[in-house]
Amino acid sequence: MEVDTVRCAAGHGSQIGEEKKKKDDKESISRLKVLKIPTALMLSLCFVVCGLSFSYPEPILGPHLIEMGQNPTNVGLAFLCWAATYTLLAPLVGYIGDKTKCYRTMMIAGFTVLLIGHLLVGPAPFLTFLPAKTIWLLIPAMFLYGISGALGFVPIMPELIKTLREDGMPDDSFTNALVSSIYICMYYLGSVIGPVLAGVLCDHFGFEWSMTVSALSSIIQGI
């Protein structure tokens, strides 16, 4: 009796192990399949660009504002302009996207606004008609950051889900979970690259040029 019980438990454990292995293999194959779809790959890279762009100013903007003579309170308010704008606009952008399904148009608009924001924060050295190190120019640029975040980031996930469904993947929880895992992986990859790249470029080329270089990612992704 005890022997039969042990065999039953062992068989059940083996069955669970095989099911888990099949599930892991399915997830691995599905992720590989997603990365082989050109459109899905580009959308995945959009997550990287968003993570990079949103985290890029964090290590260098604060010291730059202090150098401009701003106190810690004003530094916090500058970041608040960015975060509050994104928080307020993200639900609206999501609603408009669900109604119109114009996700790609919204993304292109978002990356275009992000490009303008990057160039104005410095401002870019080649924009000689703009005064350098003025708070009245930097604050509107931070609002543009928030606008670009809502327009460029929010539509990526529904557009990726739409792309995968058009490519034959099922409309189920597995596909949604797969998209979520890609989002987390790619976005935080960009979040790691952004601050490191910003610190290195700022040390070697200064704040203005470092922000200008970061604008290249917006141009490339928008194209």
C-alpha positions as CSV (number, residue, x, y, z in Angstrom):
1,M,0.0,0.0,0.0
2,E,2.8,2.4,1.0
3,V,4.7,1.4,-2.1
4,D,1.7,2.2,-4.3
5,T,1.3,5.5,-2.6
6,V,4.9,6.4,-3.2
7,R,4.7,5.4,-6.9
8,C,1.5,7.5,-7.3
9,A,3.2,10.5,-5.7
10,A,6.3,10.0,-7.9
11,G,4.2,9.7,-11.0
12,H,2.2,12.8,-10.1
13,G,5.4,14.7,-9.5
14,S,6.9,13.6,-12.8
15,Q,3.7,14.6,-14.6
16,I,3.9,18.1,-13.0
17,G,7.5,18.4,-14.0
18,E,6.8,17.5,-17.6
19,E,3.9,20.0,-17.8
20,K,6.2,22.7,-16.3
21,K,8.9,21.9,-18.8
22,K,6.4,22.0,-21.7
23,K,5.1,25.3,-20.5
24,D,8.7,26.7,-20.2
25,D,9.5,25.4,-23.7
26,K,6.3,27.1,-25.0
27,E,7.2,30.4,-23.4
28,S,10.7,30.2,-24.8
29,I,9.6,29.4,-28.3
30,S,6.9,32.1,-28.2
31,R,9.4,34.8,-27.1
32,L,11.7,33.7,-29.9
33,K,8.8,33.9,-32.3
34,V,8.0,37.4,-31.2
35,L,11.5,38.6,-31.7
36,K,11.5,37.2,-35.2
37,I,8.6,39.5,-36.2
38,P,10.2,42.8,-37.4
39,T,7.3,45.0,-36.3
40,A,7.2,43.3,-32.8
41,L,11.0,43.7,-32.5
42,M,10.8,47.4,-33.3
43,L,8.0,47.9,-30.8
44,S,10.1,46.1,-28.2
45,L,12.9,48.5,-28.9
46,C,10.5,51.3,-28.3
47,F,10.2,50.1,-24.7
48,V,14.0,50.3,-24.5
49,V,14.0,53.9,-25.9
50,C,11.2,54.9,-23.4
51,G,13.1,53.5,-20.5
52,L,16.3,55.1,-21.6
53,S,14.7,58.5,-22.3
54,F,12.7,58.7,-19.1
55,S,15.7,57.7,-16.8
56,Y,18.3,59.6,-18.8
57,P,17.9,63.1,-17.1
58,E,17.7,61.7,-13.6
59,P,21.4,61.7,-12.6
60,I,22.3,64.9,-14.5
61,L,19.3,67.3,-14.4
62,G,19.4,67.9,-10.6
63,P,23.1,69.0,-10.6
64,H,22.4,71.1,-13.7
65,L,19.6,72.9,-11.9
66,I,21.6,73.5,-8.8
67,E,24.4,74.9,-11.0
68,M,21.8,77.3,-12.4
69,G,21.2,78.5,-8.8
70,Q,18.0,76.6,-8.1
71,N,17.3,75.2,-4.6
72,P,16.3,71.6,-3.9
73,T,12.6,72.6,-3.8
74,N,12.7,73.9,-7.3
75,V,14.6,70.9,-8.5
76,G,11.8,68.7,-7.2
77,L,9.2,70.9,-8.8
78,A,11.0,70.5,-12.2
79,F,10.7,66.8,-11.9
80,L,7.1,67.2,-10.7
81,C,6.2,69.0,-13.9
82,W,7.3,66.0,-15.9
83,A,5.7,63.3,-13.7
84,A,2.4,65.2,-13.2
85,T,2.0,65.9,-16.9
86,Y,2.5,62.2,-17.7
87,T,0.2,61.1,-14.9
88,L,-2.7,63.3,-16.1
89,L,-2.3,62.6,-19.8
90,A,-1.7,58.9,-19.8
91,P,-5.3,57.9,-19.1
92,L,-6.6,60.3,-21.7
93,V,-4.1,59.0,-24.3
94,G,-5.1,55.4,-23.5
95,Y,-8.8,56.3,-23.9
96,I,-8.2,58.1,-27.3
97,G,-6.0,55.2,-28.4
98,D,-8.7,52.6,-27.6
99,K,-11.3,54.7,-29.5
100,T,-9.2,55.6,-32.6
101,K,-6.7,52.7,-32.8
102,C,-4.2,55.2,-34.1
103,Y,-1.4,53.8,-31.9
104,R,1.5,54.3,-34.4
105,T,0.5,57.9,-35.1
106,M,0.4,58.6,-31.4
107,M,3.8,57.0,-30.9
108,I,5.4,59.0,-33.7
109,A,3.9,62.2,-32.3
110,G,5.3,61.2,-28.9
111,F,8.8,60.6,-30.1
112,T,8.7,63.9,-32.0
113,V,7.7,65.8,-28.9
114,L,10.4,63.9,-26.9
115,L,13.0,65.0,-29.5
116,I,12.0,68.7,-29.0
117,G,12.1,68.3,-25.3
118,H,15.6,66.8,-25.3
119,L,16.8,69.7,-27.5
120,L,15.2,72.4,-25.3
121,V,16.3,71.1,-21.9
122,G,20.0,71.8,-22.7
123,P,19.4,73.6,-24.9
124,A,21.2,72.1,-27.8
125,P,24.4,74.0,-28.5
126,F,23.5,74.5,-32.2
127,L,20.3,76.3,-31.2
128,T,22.2,79.5,-30.7
129,F,19.1,81.7,-30.7
130,L,18.0,80.1,-27.4
131,P,19.5,81.4,-24.1
132,A,21.5,78.9,-22.2
133,K,20.7,77.9,-18.6
134,T,17.4,79.6,-18.2
135,I,14.7,78.1,-16.1
136,W,11.8,79.5,-18.2
137,L,13.0,77.4,-21.1
138,L,13.7,74.3,-19.1
139,I,10.3,74.1,-17.4
140,P,8.3,74.0,-20.6
141,A,10.7,71.3,-21.8
142,M,9.9,69.2,-18.8
143,F,6.2,69.5,-19.6
144,L,7.0,68.3,-23.1
145,Y,8.7,65.3,-21.5
146,G,5.5,64.4,-19.8
147,I,3.5,64.8,-22.9
148,S,5.9,62.7,-24.9
149,G,5.8,60.0,-22.3
150,A,2.1,59.7,-22.5
151,L,2.0,59.8,-26.3
152,G,5.0,57.6,-26.9
153,F,4.8,55.0,-24.2
154,V,1.2,54.3,-23.5
155,P,0.3,53.1,-27.1
156,I,3.2,50.6,-27.4
157,M,1.7,47.7,-25.5
158,P,-1.7,47.7,-27.3
159,E,0.0,48.1,-30.6
160,L,2.3,45.1,-29.8
161,I,-0.7,43.0,-28.8
162,K,-2.4,43.9,-32.0
163,T,0.7,43.0,-34.0
164,L,1.0,39.6,-32.4
165,R,-2.7,38.8,-33.0
166,E,-2.4,39.8,-36.6
167,D,0.6,37.4,-36.9
168,G,-1.5,34.5,-35.6
169,M,-0.9,34.4,-31.9
170,P,-4.0,33.6,-29.8
171,D,-6.0,36.3,-28.1
172,D,-5.6,34.8,-24.6
173,S,-3.9,35.5,-21.3
174,F,-0.7,33.8,-22.4
175,T,-0.2,36.4,-25.2
176,N,-0.9,39.2,-22.8
177,A,1.5,37.8,-20.2
178,L,4.1,37.5,-23.0
179,V,3.7,41.1,-23.9
180,S,4.0,42.1,-20.2
181,S,7.2,40.2,-19.8
182,I,8.7,41.8,-22.9
183,Y,7.7,45.2,-21.6
184,I,9.3,44.7,-18.2
185,C,12.5,43.3,-19.7
186,M,13.0,45.9,-22.4
187,Y,11.8,48.9,-20.4
188,Y,14.1,48.2,-17.5
189,L,17.0,47.5,-19.9
190,G,16.6,51.0,-21.1
191,S,16.3,52.3,-17.5
192,V,19.7,50.8,-16.8
193,I,21.4,52.1,-19.9
194,G,19.9,55.7,-19.6
195,P,21.5,56.9,-16.3
196,V,24.9,55.2,-17.1
197,L,25.1,56.8,-20.6
198,A,23.9,60.2,-19.3
199,G,26.6,60.2,-16.6
200,V,29.4,59.3,-19.0
201,L,28.4,61.8,-21.7
202,C,27.8,64.6,-19.2
203,D,31.2,64.1,-17.7
204,H,33.0,64.2,-21.0
205,F,30.9,66.6,-23.1
206,G,28.8,68.6,-20.7
207,F,25.0,68.7,-20.0
208,E,24.0,70.4,-23.2
209,W,25.7,68.0,-25.6
210,S,24.7,65.0,-23.5
211,M,21.0,65.9,-23.8
212,T,21.5,66.5,-27.5
213,V,23.0,63.1,-28.0
214,S,20.1,61.5,-26.2
215,A,17.8,63.1,-28.8
216,L,19.2,60.8,-31.4
217,S,17.3,57.8,-29.9
218,S,14.1,59.7,-30.4
219,I,14.9,60.4,-34.0
220,I,15.9,56.8,-34.8
221,Q,12.8,55.3,-33.1
222,G,10.5,57.9,-34.7
223,I,11.8,56.9,-38.1
